[in-house]
């Protein structure tokens, strides 16, 4: 028996297998090794959006709480006593100065006027007689027929008659005035409220009370409040030149209604009060606001957006661009010239309608990241994309709106 036959068979297959293995190895070495090439920085740089910081005049806009107040308020009262026989107005309607509101029974005052007229006629007749007597005494005295005493008595009687005529005429005018007062008229033009009495009410002029109230609401006042500290700082900044005065007559004021909508008309700041509230430390600023459609009612709560000054070289960034460090300091992401980002501490002032005013730490021309924060870290190379003008205007809506308010203020 031949025991080496299997080994000989294996040896006969060894050469072909080795040739196949060498061919596969050679083919694998010829494949390109692209997968082993490390990715370049340009393919991994995240895309971020930025705005370029720039100096621009931005009005200092404050939102302050306020209440609507009627420009004039008149209480309608009766000036004579009597029975109310007619109400001549529609409640809640507009009335003009001099319009008839109530009618009081005029009959007693017509009788009083007739009595006063009769008394005046009697006094005038007595005056005619007294004058004739005085003239007669003057003639007799010149002829030495009457004495001086008789002449003096005639002159005194004439003067007494003249005084009685004047008194009777005054009484007649008073009676006529009281008769006219039976027509209760509107003292001012405006919108009248509800009637506080009805026909058939007996009035006493001494304590008749208020019959109705008329308020002038077009234009109307808005009384807003601001702290004394803020107002004094504003005045100091204006005096030092850090802020510039608004051009035009007064400041432009925009109203925010209680539902968040913007009132259709703008108002004008008239003055600030000279007395601070001892309880709150606030002063009142009065604004004159058009109200042609009677949308504003006395007592309403509103918020007023008021432009009080202009920061001529301010730098503003959107609120989302400002971050806070662990110790509470304000920071912004800036894109360096080599397109790498870094956190940069800044000093921010107040928020002007949705944008931070940067007081220090940011220079004009620096690129500030406003979108894409979650994709970056300090020192990372990024692909910066400038926001288009429309998007920039939306992100800086506060300064844009304030600038429009400044233009409107110049047109006042």
ABEGO torsion letter per residue (X at the ends): XBAAAAAAAAAAAAAAAAAAAAAAAAAAAABBBAAABBBBAAAABBBBBBBBBBBBBBBBBBBBBBBBBBABBBBBBBABBEBBABBABBBGBBBBBGBBABBBBAAAAAAAAAAAAAAAAAAAAAAAAAAAAAAAAAAAAAAGABBAAAAAAAAAAAAAAAAAAAAAAAAAAAAAAAAAAABBBBABBEBBBBBABBBGBBBBAABAEBABBBBBAOBBBBBBBBBAAAAAAAAAAAAAGABBBBBEBEBBBBBBBAAGBBBABBBBBABBBABBBAAAGBBBBBBBBBBAAGABBBGBBBBBBBBABBBAABBBBBAAABBBBAAGBBBBBBBBAAGBBBBBBBBBBBBBGGBBBBABGBBBGBBBBABGAAABBBGBBBBBBBBBAAAAAAAAAAAAAAAAAAAAAAAX
